[in-house]
Amino acid sequence: MKKIILSLTIFLFAMQTHAQTTEAFKWLTGTWKINTGQGYVVEQWDLLNDSTYCGRSFFVKPSNDTLPQEAILLVLRKGSWYYIPTVIGQNNSKPVTFKVQFVGRSEFICTNPDHDFPQRIAYRRIKNRLFASIEGLNKGKYAKQNFDFSLE
C-alpha cells in the first residue's frame, strides 16, 4: 500500500511539474495593446517551447513606423521561472534577470532586488485585459508605472 501511495504521489508531482512547464503562462500569449493617443504600445507573447515564452514590445506611431522597445524571455531553468527583459538603451542593452517569485492562475510577480529600477515586475490578466506594472526604488524614491493592455 505504501508503494502505491508513493507511486501515486510521484506521478501527481510529475504531472504538476509538466503542467507548470507547458501551461503556467499560457494566458499571457497573444498581442496586447495600449492606445497612448500618440500611437500604440504593443506587447506580443508566444510560446517558444515547453519551457520558454518569448515576448517583445514596440511602439507603433500613427505613421505605422515601429520602434522596438524590448525583448523578453520567460524561461524555466532548474525548476524556477525567470523573466529576462532586454530593454533597448538601458543596461547597455544587456538582459536583466528577474526571478519569478509567485505564479497564480493568471498572474505572476518577479523580483530583482539588485536592479536599479525596477526591482519588481507584475502581470495580471483579467478577461481581455492585461495589467502590468514595474515598481521599486528609483534614485532613492519609490516609483511605480502601470501598463493597462487590451487583447488585440
C-alpha angles and dihedrals in degrees: 000000000000090000091053093049091046092048091048091049092050091047093050091047090051091049091049091050092047092048090050093053095049104030110025096100103018089118088066096062119107140057117301125192140194119193105216096179087245094064137298134303106212127193119187125191128190135174106244098181139326093297106027136069118187122209135178134181130202141164120241116204121210087256086060091247107149122215115193114225109175147344118220134195122194104194140175112224124173093340097313131095122231130193109211117184125183107199118197110242096011130095089007086296089291124137121262119207122223120184116228104237100177133026119186133174093283104357143063139187125205132183144195109180091186096058118101095229135021109021095175131043123184135184128188129175121207112179107303095347128091118200115196128175140181121202147160141094115333112187090337096312128099113248135175132186124192127206115196110193131185123211111253 
